[in-house]
Amino acid sequence: MNNLHIDVRDLNLFVFLDAVLTEGSNRAAAARLGVSQSAVSHALARLRHRLGDPLVVPSGGRMVPTPLAESLAPVLRAALEQLRGALHGARKFDPATARRTFWLSSADLAGMVVLPPLMQELTRLAASGVSVRVRGPGEGLEDALERGSLDLALGIFGNMPSAFRVQALFQERFVCLAREGHPVTKGRLTLGRYLEHGHISVAPMGGTGSLADEALARLGKSRQVMVAVPHFFLAVFMVARTDLLLLAPERMALLLAPAFRLKLLSPPLELAGFTVSQLWHERMQHDPAHAWLRKAVADVSQRSASTER
């Protein structure tokens, strides 16, 4: 016993010993574990050899523990119960009792559509132990999801490596925003009238050009971009105080227009819509807490998408 070494492959043997100690016989232990009686006898023989002790001996039709087994029994049972409890807890997630911080990445649009109803849902469930932290989109997204420093990303995603999963949340299209009283709000917004005014461009990642500029280029035309900013929310402030025009996602425009006294107009050029999705790493696919988060995001996105238009 002084030089006792338990190999990780021997740990399962203690499950057999616990069953024998609890049931009092190899046959009953085998029935409890769903194995053959010979499997129990073989496991006990291996553990006896490892520990240098008979562990249990027959007496009066039962298997009686030796002093060593008697001393091991409560520790063994407590350890197995703790392990079972931990495994059981790891396979379920109750937001009302859990303590968990979720890290999300989101640009303006997805955040405005998803986060308010998501937080309302957490409040409804009295999930005071669950909190959400949001950061803007940026480089290193895939690495952050893989490392676990980020749980979920909301946005527009193209082809992703096989280690990532993508779920579509809602479809979106563009509208043109102008302040109340702007000349373009009187009558139909034609392409000619659209190009007479200055424009705001939104480039979240700091790039240049946009779907609108590409569409205009195909027509042999261009617009005058007076200012480019990284966020739609900042752009809306400028639309409200200037004669500049802004192409913005419709759901965002519907949310912000009343507060900023803006008018929504149909764009005078064909613009492709886009899909907002949630992205996560395969390593989190079967995590119960993460699965709850994904379902909650999908549910609130669907409800928001169906009521905002």
C-alpha positions as CSV (number, residue, x, y, z in Angstrom):
1,M,0.0,0.0,0.0
2,N,2.9,2.4,0.6
3,N,3.8,2.4,-3.1
4,L,0.2,2.3,-4.3
5,H,-0.3,3.6,-7.9
6,I,-3.8,3.9,-9.3
7,D,-3.9,4.1,-13.1
8,V,-6.7,6.2,-14.6
9,R,-7.9,3.0,-16.3
10,D,-8.5,1.6,-12.8
11,L,-10.9,4.3,-11.7
12,N,-13.9,2.5,-13.1
13,L,-13.1,-0.4,-10.8
14,F,-14.2,1.7,-7.8
15,V,-17.7,2.0,-9.4
16,F,-17.9,-1.9,-9.2
17,L,-16.6,-1.8,-5.6
18,D,-19.2,0.8,-4.6
19,A,-22.0,-1.3,-6.2
20,V,-20.9,-4.5,-4.3
21,L,-20.6,-2.6,-1.0
22,T,-24.1,-1.1,-1.5
23,E,-25.8,-4.2,-2.7
24,G,-23.9,-6.8,-0.6
25,S,-23.4,-9.3,-3.5
26,N,-21.8,-9.6,-6.8
27,R,-25.0,-10.7,-8.5
28,A,-27.0,-7.7,-7.2
29,A,-24.2,-5.4,-8.1
30,A,-24.1,-6.8,-11.6
31,A,-27.9,-6.2,-12.0
32,R,-27.5,-2.6,-10.7
33,L,-24.7,-1.9,-13.2
34,G,-26.2,-3.7,-16.1
35,V,-23.2,-6.0,-16.5
36,S,-22.5,-9.7,-16.1
37,Q,-21.6,-11.2,-12.7
38,S,-18.3,-12.3,-14.1
39,A,-17.5,-8.7,-15.0
40,V,-18.0,-7.7,-11.4
41,S,-15.8,-10.6,-10.1
42,H,-13.1,-9.7,-12.6
43,A,-13.2,-6.0,-11.6
44,L,-13.0,-6.9,-7.9
45,A,-10.0,-9.2,-8.6
46,R,-8.1,-6.4,-10.4
47,L,-8.8,-4.0,-7.6
48,R,-7.8,-6.5,-4.9
49,H,-4.5,-7.0,-6.7
50,R,-4.0,-3.2,-6.9
51,L,-4.8,-2.5,-3.3
52,G,-3.4,-5.7,-1.8
53,D,-6.5,-6.4,0.2
54,P,-9.5,-8.7,-0.3
55,L,-11.9,-5.8,0.1
56,V,-15.0,-8.0,0.5
57,V,-15.3,-11.5,1.8
58,P,-18.4,-13.9,1.8
59,S,-20.2,-14.3,5.1
60,G,-23.7,-15.5,5.7
61,G,-24.7,-15.2,2.0
62,R,-23.4,-11.6,1.8
63,M,-20.2,-9.9,0.8
64,V,-18.8,-8.3,3.9
65,P,-16.3,-5.4,3.7
66,T,-12.8,-5.6,5.1
67,P,-11.6,-2.7,7.3
68,L,-10.0,-1.1,4.3
69,A,-13.1,-1.3,2.2
70,E,-15.2,-0.1,5.2
71,S,-13.0,3.0,5.4
72,L,-13.1,3.6,1.7
73,A,-16.9,3.2,1.4
74,P,-18.1,6.6,2.6
75,V,-15.4,8.5,0.8
76,L,-16.0,6.5,-2.4
77,R,-19.8,7.0,-2.2
78,A,-19.4,10.8,-1.6
79,A,-17.0,11.1,-4.5
80,L,-19.2,9.2,-6.9
81,E,-22.3,11.2,-5.8
82,Q,-20.4,14.4,-6.3
83,L,-19.3,13.3,-9.8
84,R,-22.9,12.3,-10.7
85,G,-24.2,15.6,-9.4
86,A,-21.6,17.6,-11.4
87,L,-22.4,15.7,-14.5
88,H,-26.1,16.1,-14.0
89,G,-25.7,19.8,-13.5
90,A,-23.5,20.2,-16.5
91,R,-26.3,18.7,-18.7
92,K,-28.9,21.2,-17.8
93,F,-29.2,25.0,-17.6
94,D,-31.7,26.9,-15.6
95,P,-31.4,30.7,-16.2
96,A,-33.4,31.4,-13.1
97,T,-30.8,29.8,-10.8
98,A,-27.6,29.8,-12.9
99,R,-24.7,32.2,-12.7
100,R,-23.2,32.8,-16.1
101,T,-21.8,35.6,-18.1
102,F,-22.3,35.4,-21.9
103,W,-19.9,37.3,-24.2
104,L,-21.3,38.4,-27.6
105,S,-20.0,40.2,-30.6
106,S,-22.5,42.4,-32.4
107,A,-22.7,45.5,-34.7
108,D,-25.5,48.0,-34.4
109,L,-28.3,46.3,-36.3
110,A,-28.2,42.8,-34.7
111,G,-27.7,44.3,-31.3
112,M,-30.7,46.6,-31.6
113,V,-33.0,43.8,-32.8
114,V,-31.7,41.1,-30.5
115,L,-30.5,42.5,-27.2
116,P,-33.5,44.5,-25.9
117,P,-35.9,41.5,-26.1
118,L,-33.2,39.1,-24.9
119,M,-32.7,41.2,-21.8
120,Q,-36.5,41.4,-21.4
121,E,-36.6,37.6,-21.5
122,L,-33.9,37.3,-18.8
123,T,-35.8,39.8,-16.6
124,R,-39.0,37.7,-17.2
125,L,-37.2,34.6,-16.1
126,A,-35.8,36.4,-13.0
127,A,-32.3,35.4,-14.3
128,S,-30.4,37.8,-12.0
129,G,-27.3,35.5,-12.1
130,V,-27.1,35.7,-15.9
131,S,-25.4,38.7,-17.5
132,V,-24.5,39.7,-21.1
133,R,-21.4,41.5,-22.2
134,V,-21.2,42.8,-25.8
135,R,-18.3,44.0,-27.8
136,G,-18.2,45.4,-31.4
137,P,-17.2,43.3,-34.4
138,G,-13.5,43.2,-35.2
139,E,-10.5,41.1,-36.2
140,G,-9.8,37.9,-34.4
141,L,-13.5,36.8,-34.2
142,E,-12.9,33.2,-35.1
143,D,-10.0,32.9,-32.7
144,A,-12.1,34.4,-29.9
145,L,-14.9,31.9,-30.5
146,E,-12.5,29.0,-30.7
147,R,-10.7,30.0,-27.4
148,G,-14.0,30.7,-25.6
149,S,-13.4,34.3,-24.8
150,L,-16.5,35.0,-27.0
151,D,-19.6,32.8,-26.9
152,L,-21.6,34.0,-29.9
153,A,-21.2,36.5,-32.7
154,L,-24.2,38.2,-34.4
155,G,-23.8,39.6,-37.9
156,I,-23.3,38.9,-41.6
157,F,-21.1,35.9,-42.3
158,G,-20.0,34.3,-45.5
159,N,-18.4,30.9,-45.9
160,M,-16.9,29.8,-42.6
161,P,-14.5,26.9,-41.7
162,S,-16.2,23.6,-40.8
163,A,-15.4,24.1,-37.1
164,F,-18.0,26.9,-37.0
165,R,-21.8,26.8,-37.1
166,V,-24.1,29.5,-38.5
167,Q,-27.8,30.0,-38.0
168,A,-29.8,32.5,-39.9
169,L,-31.8,34.9,-37.6
170,F,-33.7,37.3,-40.0
171,Q,-33.6,38.8,-43.5
172,E,-33.0,42.5,-43.9
173,R,-33.3,45.1,-46.6
174,F,-32.2,48.8,-47.0
175,V,-34.3,51.9,-46.9
176,C,-33.3,55.6,-47.4
177,L,-33.4,57.9,-44.4
178,A,-33.9,61.7,-44.5
179,R,-34.9,64.2,-41.9
180,E,-38.5,65.5,-41.7
181,G,-38.9,68.4,-44.1
182,H,-36.0,67.3,-46.3
183,P,-36.7,68.2,-50.0
184,V,-36.5,64.5,-51.0
185,T,-39.5,63.6,-48.8
186,K,-41.8,65.5,-51.1
187,G,-42.8,63.3,-54.0
188,R,-41.1,60.2,-55.3
189,L,-37.4,59.7,-54.6
190,T,-35.9,59.3,-58.1
191,L,-32.3,58.4,-58.7
192,G,-31.6,61.9,-60.0
193,R,-33.0,63.5,-56.9
194,Y,-31.1,61.0,-54.7
195,L,-27.8,62.0,-56.4
196,E,-28.3,65.7,-55.9
197,H,-27.6,65.4,-52.2
198,G,-24.7,64.4,-50.0
199,H,-24.6,61.1,-48.3
200,I,-23.4,59.3,-45.2
201,S,-21.6,56.0,-45.6
202,V,-21.4,53.4,-42.8
203,A,-18.3,51.2,-42.8
204,P,-18.2,49.2,-39.5
205,M,-14.8,47.7,-40.2
206,G,-13.4,50.9,-41.5
207,G,-13.5,49.9,-45.2
208,T,-14.5,52.0,-48.2
209,G,-17.3,51.6,-50.7
210,S,-20.7,49.9,-50.1
211,L,-23.5,48.0,-51.8
212,A,-24.9,51.4,-52.9
213,D,-21.7,52.5,-54.4
214,E,-21.3,49.2,-56.2
215,A,-24.9,49.4,-57.5
216,L,-24.3,53.0,-58.8
217,A,-21.1,52.0,-60.4
218,R,-22.9,49.4,-62.5
219,L,-25.1,52.2,-63.7
220,G,-22.1,54.4,-64.5
221,K,-23.0,56.8,-61.7
222,S,-21.6,57.7,-58.3
223,R,-22.8,59.6,-55.2
224,Q,-21.0,62.2,-53.1
225,V,-20.1,60.7,-49.7
226,M,-19.6,63.6,-47.4
227,V,-18.8,61.5,-44.3
228,A,-18.1,57.9,-43.5
229,V,-18.6,56.6,-39.9
230,P,-18.3,53.1,-38.3
231,H,-21.8,53.0,-36.7
232,F,-25.3,53.5,-38.0
233,F,-26.4,55.0,-34.7
234,L,-23.8,57.8,-35.2
235,A,-25.0,58.3,-38.8
236,V,-28.6,58.7,-37.7
237,F,-27.7,61.7,-35.5
238,M,-26.2,63.4,-38.5
239,V,-29.2,62.6,-40.8
240,A,-31.5,64.2,-38.2
241,R,-29.5,67.5,-38.3
242,T,-28.4,67.8,-41.9
243,D,-29.6,67.4,-45.5
244,L,-27.4,64.3,-45.8
245,L,-29.1,61.0,-46.8
246,L,-28.4,57.6,-45.4
247,L,-29.1,54.0,-46.6
248,A,-29.8,52.0,-43.5
249,P,-31.3,48.5,-42.6
250,E,-35.1,48.8,-42.4
251,R,-35.5,47.3,-38.9
252,M,-33.0,49.8,-37.5
253,A,-34.7,52.6,-39.3
254,L,-38.1,51.7,-38.0
255,L,-36.7,51.6,-34.4
256,L,-34.9,55.0,-34.6
257,A,-37.1,57.0,-37.0
258,P,-39.7,58.1,-34.4
259,A,-37.2,59.3,-31.9
260,F,-35.1,61.2,-34.5
261,R,-38.1,62.5,-36.6
262,L,-36.8,60.8,-39.7
263,K,-38.6,59.7,-42.9
264,L,-38.2,56.3,-44.5
265,L,-38.1,56.3,-48.3
266,S,-37.7,53.5,-50.9
267,P,-34.2,53.5,-52.4
268,P,-34.1,54.6,-56.0
269,L,-31.8,51.7,-57.0
270,E,-31.8,47.9,-56.7
271,L,-30.0,46.8,-53.6
272,A,-29.5,43.2,-52.5
273,G,-30.8,42.3,-49.0
274,F,-28.8,40.4,-46.5
275,T,-29.1,37.8,-43.7
276,V,-28.2,38.4,-40.1
277,S,-27.0,35.2,-38.4
278,Q,-25.5,34.0,-35.2
279,L,-22.1,32.2,-35.3
280,W,-20.5,29.9,-32.8
281,H,-17.7,27.4,-32.6
282,E,-18.5,23.6,-32.7
283,R,-16.9,23.1,-29.3
284,M,-19.9,24.9,-27.7
285,Q,-22.5,23.0,-29.7
286,H,-23.6,20.6,-26.9
287,D,-23.1,23.0,-24.0
288,P,-26.5,23.3,-22.3
289,A,-26.0,27.0,-21.3
290,H,-24.8,27.9,-24.8
291,A,-27.7,26.0,-26.4
292,W,-30.1,27.9,-24.2
293,L,-28.5,31.2,-25.3
294,R,-28.7,30.3,-29.0
295,K,-32.4,29.3,-28.8
296,A,-33.2,32.5,-26.8
297,V,-31.5,34.6,-29.5
298,A,-33.3,32.8,-32.3
299,D,-36.6,33.1,-30.6
300,V,-36.4,36.8,-29.8
301,S,-35.1,37.5,-33.3
302,Q,-38.1,35.8,-34.8
303,R,-40.5,37.7,-32.6
304,S,-38.8,41.0,-33.3
305,A,-38.6,40.4,-37.0
306,S,-42.3,39.7,-37.1
307,T,-43.5,42.7,-35.1
308,E,-41.2,45.6,-36.2
309,R,-42.4,45.8,-39.8
